[in-house]
Amino acid sequence: MKKEVIDYKAIPGWGMDADPDNEPTYPIKNYTGDDHNRINYERSPQQPVTVEILQSNERPKPSVVFGTSVPPSGLSGIIRRYAFTHSEDRYRHWLPLILADRINVFEGIIDDVRKGHIPNIFAEKGFKATWKYNRQKIVSQVLVTSVVVLTLFSVLKKKK
Amino acid sequence: MNYRGPYRVRTEQRPMPEILHPEDAIVRVTRTCICGSDLHLYHGMVPDTRVGSTFGHEFTGIVEEIGPMVQNLKVGDHVLVPFNIACGKCNFCKQGLYGNCHESNPMATAVGGIFGYSHTAGGYDGGQAEYVRVPYADVGPTVIPPDMDPDDAVLLTDVVPTGYQAAEMGGIKEGDTVVIFGAGPIGIMAARCAWFFGPSRVIVIDHVDYRLEFAKNYAKCEVYNFKSLEDPVLFLKKTTDWYGADVCIDCVGCEAEGNGLQTFTGRKALLQAGAGTALQWAINSVKKGGIVSIVGVYGPPFNLIPIGNVVNKGITIRANQASVKRLLPKLIDHVQSGRLNPKGLITHRIPLEEISEAYNIFSSKLDNCIKTVLIPSAKA
């Protein structure tokens, strides 16, 4: 789409009420007017892209630096790649990412097992701290779970 | 530190980080904290938080290696590293918006790069580790003054600047009544910093009694447990002579409690980007023409808040990630002169190896936890 050029300074009254002191972003932002130069500023050299980086489609090129932690992979990676075809405004961006995060948890467990490591979920959840500082919670959870399991068991037994 | 899924973290040996850009440094971590906003990651509420990530955006450390273009740091410097990754060259950085750098996060335009804060914030490994890669080493990292306690220094990477900027954005005038929602570390620091701007009342609202008691002692403020108030907004109207607070500050963010509908839609069903209860209360408690300052963290999609009241009351909303680099000179002076005591917030010091217990203690508010510092075994 061609951008229409308007001689805005010829519009009657253009800029006559502009008040440089009306600056609600002060002192957080030291307004320089450079915003009007958009993304035309001096950039540092680009970090080489050595792993797959999913880039927001709201920017023309990757940022100068970026993290290389955990590149997308597996089923969650496929979903993340789909998410990044949509802008940050769309549910189609964020909801698939949340779905991918949940799938990624299972992928993590499978990956652990594949490497011969059975994840100790209790330890990973810091169970020791709950045992030390809030033992009552654990005891009540065990009791509630036992009652539920026993009730289900007896109901199923009666049906047979 | 290695994230394995909601409520699951562990320690694991990983390869040493490497210089990936000529302006990088590698830092050996000496102190690192768990931030309240790390809990949003830990609880699985931030999109694109990948299994295998290392969290941690509050840390100090010794410079071990520098890239060929780094000029202001040398190997052996003990630095505090602001949580935001900033290039110092883009228009946003040049105008002091170091929390909104445009050259540190390819994955989203709405947020700059943050250490260890999901791929939505750039996919960087964080500082809850023994070593960490620090991009733009000439811009963010600041050499810790020799007379400064490292525990004070590590809290200058996020908690103190965020609390201070929360108050600063409130535009507090002498004699104002300031209401702060949330008595976590940021809320407590915002309450303390609010006094620098000359209000006559600082009120903190939360539901955790031990935190309110801590806030009362640390920040010399009034505290109220909203569970003992039938209607916190009505209470705040009454206590301000039916006028409304001059300034309200949201230091809670997406994991607020206190409103069943917000909790269900925001935290359980994830139909919005977390529960907007604190923000709703802030908007409805502030006076007409008042200011609402937001530093609480919310997810990217959207939240249910009474925006109509913002319009009808003529409220000014101010919000941002703290611009740590901009604020550091002033805050270092406040600490060195004894006006601010950041390390007074620290209640727990835990070895990095016990990261699972550390997260559980902070997340579950066990053992009267306010602020946890993790100490890597290879500390200086």
Interface residues (C-beta under 8 A of the other chain):
Chain A: P24 P27 I28 K29 N30 Y31 T32 D34 D35 N37 R38 I39 Y41 E42 R43 S44 P45 Q47 P48 T50 I53 L54 Q55 S56 E58 R59 P62 S63 V64 V65 F66 G67 T68 S69 V70 P72 S76 R80 A83 F84 E88 Y91 W94 L97 I98 A100 D101 R102 N104 V105 E107 G108 I109 P119 I121 A123 E124 K125 G126 F127 K128 A129 T130 K132 Y133 N134
Chain B: R4 G5 P6 Y7 R8 V9 R10 L20 H21 P22 E23 D24 G44 P47 D48 T49 R50 V51 G52 S53 T54 M69 I85 C87 K89 C90 N91 K94 Q95 G96 L97 H102 E103 S104 N105 P106 M107 A108 T109 A110 G113 H119 T120 G122 G123 Y124 D125 P135 Y136 Q165 E168 M169 L270 G299 P300 P301 T316 R318 N320 S323 S356 E357 A358 Y359 N360 I361 S364 L366 D367
